[in-house]
Amino acid sequence: MSNGGPETARRFAIRYPLSAIFPNVSIPLFFALYCLEAGVFFVIVPWTRVWTINPILHHNLTLAMWVDNPFVRGFVSGIGVIHLLIGAKDIVRINRERKEAQQ
């Protein structure tokens, strides 16, 4: 019975390099998709009922007053717009690089 020695490490070693599993475009693409998803979330949620009746945000009276302020909601939505712009810029960049690589 093996106790986790070198034979076990060799048996469970990764057989493929990480670049074969995640090509160069995968991580930037996942980041761009994350930015787009987070941007949509931050733009929409501060203006919905989820934001209004959130017990975590309204646990403290001072925090509840800040969270209900339209300036704070606009600030969070502005962060969402920034995420959307970054995600769109990265998608365009990835698309341009792939087209250049194909030529």
N, C-alpha and C positions, 0 to 999 in steps of 0.2 A: 504494500500500500504506500502510495506516494504522499509526502507531506508538503508538497509545494516547492520542491527543489527545481533545479535547472531543467529537468526533463519536462515538468509540467509547464514551465514558462515557454519552452520551445514548442510544445504541443498546442498551446493556446495563443501563440504569437500571430500577429496580423500578417496574412500572406500577401496582401496587396498594398502597395504604397498608398498613402493618403491622397496623393494627387490623382490616382486612378478612381478612387471613390468620390472625391469632391474635385471636379475639374476647376480650373482657375476662375470660371465664371460663377460657380455655385454660391460661394460665400458673398460676393457683392450682390448677386441676385437676391439672396435671402435677406440681406440688409435692406435692399431697396423695397422689397415686399413688406418687410417689417415697418419701414418708414411710412409706406402708404397706408398700412393697416392702422398704425398708431395715429397717423394724421387724421384719418376719418374718425377714429374714436374720439380724439381730443377736440375735433371741430363739432361733433354732434352731441356728445354726452353732456357737456355742461348746460345745455339748453333743454334737457329732457327731465322727465320725472325721476329717473334714476339718480340724478344729481341732487334733486330737490329733497327727496325723502331718504337719503343715505344716512343710516344711523351712525356710521363711523365718522362721517364729516360733521354731524350735528350733535356729537356726544358732549362737546364743550361749547358753551354759549358764545364765547369770543370767536372760536373757529367757525361756528355756525353763522355769525354775523358776517365774517369775511367771505365765506363760501357763497353766501346768497347775494353778495355784491356783484352787480353787472360788470364792473371793471375786472374782477377776478375771473368771471366766466369768459369775458372777452380775451383776457390774457391767456387763459388755458386754450381757447380756440385759436389764438395767434400762434401758440406753440404747435398746435395741430397743423396750421397752414405751413409753418416752417418745415415740419416733417413731410408734408405732401410735396413741397418744392424740392426737398432733398431727394425724396424717393423718385420723383419724376425725372430729376436731373441724372440720377444714377441709372435709371432705366434707359434714358436716351444715350448716355455714355456707353453702357453695355451693348446696346443695339449697334451703335456706330463702330465699336471695336470688333464686334462679330462680323459686320459687313466688310470691314477692312481686312480681317483675317481670311475671309473667303475669297478675296480678289487676288 
